[in-house]
Amino acid sequence: MRFALVFPVLALTGCFLGYDSRWGQETTAQKHNAEAARPASLTPVSSAGPTANAAHVFKVRIWATAQFTAQTMDWKHETREILDSANTVLLHAASTRLEIASMESWPSPPSQEDLLKTIQGLRAHDKGDDVSWVIGLVGSFPTYTSSYHDLGMGHMMGRHLVLRAASDLGEHEAAEAAFDKLDPSARLQLVAERKRHRSVATLLHEIGHTLGAVHETGTEDFMGPAYSKTVHTFGPEATAVVKIGIAHRDETDPRPFGKDLLRYYEAATTPWIDKERTGFVAELRTMTAGFGATVPVASGSASTTPASKPAFTEVPSELKDADRTRWSQTSESFRAGKMKDAWETGTPLFSAYPSVLAVQDLRCQIAMKIGFDWQRVKLECEKLMQLSTTK
């Protein structure tokens, strides 16, 4: 989940210059070492190519900070190139293509040092109601890192992600030191390939999180916890999760998505990092509790139907007289399927009655149906979860 592209000079020179002494000819050795430093191809062997028709096409809006644009030459062109490379992988894995709806300057971003605050600021800046993903591009990480946590961040089952710039100063310096006998154009090409590979891999890693994939143990798979120049694919298990996420991408109620993910992760224990899988399963169980439940019917009945009692018809006794009308209006909008009206009307109740189970239940139900991403749903349902475990 995060990203800046710098190879450490000591690692390169120590590895490659030591190797040179065995070859006896620096230029030949450096050519060999440059090939060894080249990243894996991101084009699947069986790929139909970037012009193939996609079964799923999703719109993406991109916001770039001043730091990112200052660190990235011709940033719009570079971003399009990265997205094109990612589309080659997504077409092969899930017959999916991303299209840029717009690319804008992000005028007043929050702090870019803490990516959690950055992504929260991105979500406040652009809810993304009219697109499938919102991507924030921010300044690079100050030192070399292979951890995705330092390179970008994507909310699980969400539509927002942030990526760091591929700052190349340290990368160029390392290449100059390790490959000084090579033609300058060859060094530039190697640096460009490594930068592009890491940028695309990080984007696909974060997209995988937004589609419901946790980290897995493979070293060549995009969903591993650390970046490597060897990564080149969504493994079969991650591909299965990506396809589940794609099928539910633009739904407003996250519970069907959660139900399908829960069914998958309960059955698949590998190659996922177990602590992350079990934690996510617990969240999904909370999220989908009671979803799809039906009322038993007598033998011979034509169908099984949901509970017939209308939801939230009774006014909680804890409400003040002045708030009873608001409760009735909120619950009426909820039953009519007017979730935005229900949310706007009910919001004052949700903050005024944090300890009333029925109020927090209604809050959570609206949040799950209005179209918030899962991170926001968890926040809105937090009080209900606390009350449910103490009463």
Secondary structure, DSSP 4 states (H G I P E B T S, - for coil): -B------HHHHHHHHHHHHHHHS-HHHHHHHHHHHHSPPP-S-TT---TTSPPSEEEEEEEEE-HHHHHHSTTHHHHHHHHHHHHHHHHHHHHSEEEEEEEEEE-SS---SSSHHHHHHHHHHH---TTSSEEEEEEPPPSS---BHHHHEEE-TT-SEEEEE----HHHHHHHHHH-TTS-HHHHHHHHHHHHHHHHHHHHHHHHHHHTT---BS-SSBTTSSB--TT--B--HHHHHHHHHHHHTTT-S-SHHHHHHHHHHHHH--SSB-HHHHHHHHHHHHHHHTTTT------TT-S------SPTT-SPPTTS-HHHHHHHHHHHHHHHTT-HHHHHHHHHHHHHH-TT-HHHHHHHHHHHHHHT--HHHHHHHHHHHHHHHHH-
